[in-house]
Amino acid sequence: MAALGYTHLQALVQKHLPGAAEPDNEQTMGMALFLERNYWDNFETAVANGITKAIKGR
């Protein structure tokens, strides 16, 4: 992921932690970034597994 700006990090906090008590602190933004990266890593794995399953015909 490219370098993220402050506004992008705020958007990720709103997406992943909508009820955060302190949405602008470093820890909250770090957690939101972790959750976003984890989501896309899991998505990538699921797509790869789906493609493998389709190719094998099971």
N, CA and C atoms as an extended XYZ file, in Angstrom:
174
Properties=species:S:1:pos:R:3:atomname:S:1:resname:S:1:resid:I:1 pbc="F F F"
N         0.845       -1.169        0.000 N   MET     1
C         0.000        0.000        0.000 CA  MET     1
C         0.894        1.235        0.000 C   MET     1
N         0.571        2.165       -0.827 N   ALA     2
C         1.356        3.390       -0.900 CA  ALA     2
C         1.209        4.182        0.400 C   ALA     2
N         2.057        5.163        0.549 N   ALA     3
C         1.981        6.012        1.736 CA  ALA     3
C         0.590        6.644        1.818 C   ALA     3
N         0.004        6.537        2.982 N   LEU     4
C        -1.353        7.034        3.162 CA  LEU     4
C        -1.332        8.395        3.825 C   LEU     4
N        -2.218        9.251        3.384 N   GLY     5
C        -2.357       10.552        4.000 CA  GLY     5
C        -3.252       10.479        5.223 C   GLY     5
N        -3.246       11.552        5.970 N   TYR     6
C        -4.028       11.641        7.192 CA  TYR     6
C        -5.512       11.434        6.913 C   TYR     6
N        -6.018       12.024        5.839 N   THR     7
C        -7.436       11.909        5.493 CA  THR     7
C        -7.798       10.467        5.162 C   THR     7
N        -6.914        9.783        4.471 N   HIS     8
C        -7.157        8.374        4.123 CA  HIS     8
C        -7.215        7.528        5.394 C   HIS     8
N        -6.311        7.793        6.331 N   LEU     9
C        -6.320        7.048        7.588 CA  LEU     9
C        -7.597        7.321        8.376 C   LEU     9
N        -8.075        8.547        8.354 N   GLN    10
C        -9.336        8.868        9.028 CA  GLN    10
C       -10.490        8.081        8.404 C   GLN    10
N       -10.484        7.955        7.095 N   ALA    11
C       -11.523        7.196        6.406 CA  ALA    11
C       -11.470        5.719        6.803 C   ALA    11
N       -10.266        5.176        6.937 N   LEU    12
C       -10.133        3.780        7.363 CA  LEU    12
C       -10.628        3.588        8.791 C   LEU    12
N       -10.378        4.561        9.644 N   VAL    13
C       -10.888        4.486       11.023 CA  VAL    13
C       -12.410        4.458       10.999 C   VAL    13
N       -13.019        5.302       10.202 N   GLN    14
C       -14.479        5.332       10.113 CA  GLN    14
C       -15.032        4.023        9.550 C   GLN    14
N       -14.308        3.417        8.640 N   LYS    15
C       -14.748        2.157        8.025 CA  LYS    15
C       -14.668        0.994        9.010 C   LYS    15
N       -13.524        0.862        9.684 N   HIS    16
C       -13.274       -0.309       10.521 CA  HIS    16
C       -13.627       -0.105       11.985 C   HIS    16
N       -13.574        1.110       12.470 N   LEU    17
C       -13.824        1.392       13.887 CA  LEU    17
C       -14.778        2.576       14.023 C   LEU    17
N       -16.014        2.429       13.551 N   PRO    18
C       -16.913        3.580       13.502 CA  PRO    18
C       -17.256        4.179       14.861 C   PRO    18
N       -17.172        3.424       15.920 N   GLY    19
C       -17.511        3.947       17.247 CA  GLY    19
C       -16.292        4.287       18.077 C   GLY    19
N       -15.149        4.480       17.444 N   ALA    20
C       -13.911        4.751       18.184 CA  ALA    20
C       -14.041        6.011       19.023 C   ALA    20
N       -13.640        5.909       20.289 N   ALA    21
C       -13.730        7.040       21.207 CA  ALA    21
C       -12.791        8.168       20.787 C   ALA    21
N       -11.601        7.801       20.330 N   GLU    22
C       -10.613        8.792       19.893 CA  GLU    22
C       -10.160        8.431       18.476 C   GLU    22
N       -10.897        8.857       17.463 N   PRO    23
C       -10.578        8.425       16.100 CA  PRO    23
C        -9.296        9.032       15.520 C   PRO    23
N        -8.754       10.061       16.162 N   ASP    24
C        -7.590       10.736       15.590 CA  ASP    24
C        -6.261       10.355       16.227 C   ASP    24
N        -6.261        9.380       17.141 N   ASN    25
C        -4.969        9.063       17.745 CA  ASN    25
C        -4.206        8.023       16.925 C   ASN    25
N        -2.931        7.942       17.158 N   GLU    26
C        -2.038        7.087       16.369 CA  GLU    26
C        -2.388        5.611       16.498 C   GLU    26
N        -2.760        5.180       17.683 N   GLN    27
C        -3.079        3.771       17.902 CA  GLN    27
C        -4.341        3.360       17.132 C   GLN    27
N        -5.343        4.191       17.137 N   THR    28
C        -6.581        3.895       16.425 CA  THR    28
C        -6.337        3.835       14.920 C   THR    28
N        -5.560        4.776       14.409 N   MET    29
C        -5.253        4.777       12.978 CA  MET    29
C        -4.423        3.562       12.605 C   MET    29
N        -3.499        3.170       13.481 N   GLY    30
C        -2.695        1.977       13.232 CA  GLY    30
C        -3.532        0.715       13.199 C   GLY    30
N        -4.502        0.624       14.111 N   MET    31
C        -5.383       -0.531       14.137 CA  MET    31
C        -6.242       -0.584       12.871 C   MET    31
N        -6.747        0.556       12.440 N   ALA    32
C        -7.553        0.603       11.218 CA  ALA    32
C        -6.719        0.189       10.012 C   ALA    32
N        -5.481        0.636        9.949 N   LEU    33
C        -4.601        0.259        8.842 CA  LEU    33
C        -4.309       -1.232        8.871 C   LEU    33
N        -4.063       -1.779       10.058 N   PHE    34
C        -3.845       -3.219       10.197 CA  PHE    34
C        -5.063       -3.995        9.707 C   PHE    34
N        -6.261       -3.580       10.128 N   LEU    35
C        -7.483       -4.265        9.723 CA  LEU    35
C        -7.693       -4.203        8.210 C   LEU    35
N        -7.382       -3.068        7.609 N   GLU    36
C        -7.530       -2.920        6.151 CA  GLU    36
C        -6.567       -3.850        5.414 C   GLU    36
N        -5.317       -3.862        5.844 N   ARG    37
C        -4.335       -4.742        5.195 CA  ARG    37
C        -4.686       -6.206        5.403 C   ARG    37
N        -5.143       -6.544        6.599 N   ASN    38
C        -5.538       -7.919        6.894 CA  ASN    38
C        -6.718       -8.334        6.026 C   ASN    38
N        -7.680       -7.450        5.836 N   TYR    39
C        -8.831       -7.730        4.978 CA  TYR    39
C        -8.365       -8.073        3.567 C   TYR    39
N        -7.485       -7.241        3.000 N   TRP    40
C        -7.056       -7.469        1.615 CA  TRP    40
C        -6.158       -8.689        1.484 C   TRP    40
N        -5.372       -8.997        2.516 N   ASP    41
C        -4.583      -10.232        2.481 CA  ASP    41
C        -5.501      -11.453        2.462 C   ASP    41
N        -6.523      -11.445        3.298 N   ASN    42
C        -7.483      -12.550        3.331 CA  ASN    42
C        -8.257      -12.650        2.019 C   ASN    42
N        -8.613      -11.507        1.448 N   PHE    43
C        -9.329      -11.475        0.180 CA  PHE    43
C        -8.464      -12.085       -0.927 C   PHE    43
N        -7.198      -11.714       -0.945 N   GLU    44
C        -6.271      -12.249       -1.946 CA  GLU    44
C        -6.151      -13.764       -1.825 C   GLU    44
N        -6.061      -14.262       -0.619 N   THR    45
C        -5.968      -15.702       -0.387 CA  THR    45
C        -7.235      -16.413       -0.844 C   THR    45
N        -8.384      -15.826       -0.540 N   ALA    46
C        -9.654      -16.434       -0.938 CA  ALA    46
C        -9.792      -16.494       -2.457 C   ALA    46
N        -9.384      -15.449       -3.141 N   VAL    47
C        -9.458      -15.430       -4.607 CA  VAL    47
C        -8.515      -16.483       -5.191 C   VAL    47
N        -7.307      -16.556       -4.668 N   ALA    48
C        -6.345      -17.548       -5.156 CA  ALA    48
C        -6.866      -18.965       -4.929 C   ALA    48
N        -7.466      -19.203       -3.769 N   ASN    49
C        -8.029      -20.531       -3.501 CA  ASN    49
C        -9.193      -20.838       -4.428 C   ASN    49
N       -10.007      -19.846       -4.712 N   GLY    50
C       -11.128      -20.032       -5.632 CA  GLY    50
C       -10.668      -20.357       -7.041 C   GLY    50
N        -9.646      -19.661       -7.487 N   ILE    51
C        -9.096      -19.914       -8.824 CA  ILE    51
C        -8.510      -21.323       -8.899 C   ILE    51
N        -7.778      -21.702       -7.870 N   THR    52
C        -7.195      -23.051       -7.818 CA  THR    52
C        -8.286      -24.113       -7.851 C   THR    52
N        -9.329      -23.884       -7.079 N   LYS    53
C       -10.422      -24.838       -7.047 CA  LYS    53
C       -11.129      -24.941       -8.399 C   LYS    53
N       -11.292      -23.805       -9.066 N   ALA    54
C       -11.942      -23.797      -10.382 CA  ALA    54
C       -11.103      -24.516      -11.425 C   ALA    54
N        -9.802      -24.317      -11.370 N   ILE    55
C        -8.900      -24.947      -12.347 CA  ILE    55
C        -8.868      -26.459      -12.131 C   ILE    55
N        -8.857      -26.882      -10.884 N   LYS    56
C        -8.820      -28.320      -10.586 CA  LYS    56
C       -10.157      -28.985      -10.843 C   LYS    56
N       -11.220      -28.219      -10.939 N   GLY    57
C       -12.535      -28.773      -11.241 CA  GLY    57
C       -13.245      -29.421      -10.087 C   GLY    57
N       -12.950      -28.990       -8.881 N   ARG    58
C       -13.629      -29.561       -7.719 CA  ARG    58
C       -14.626      -28.596       -7.176 C   ARG    58
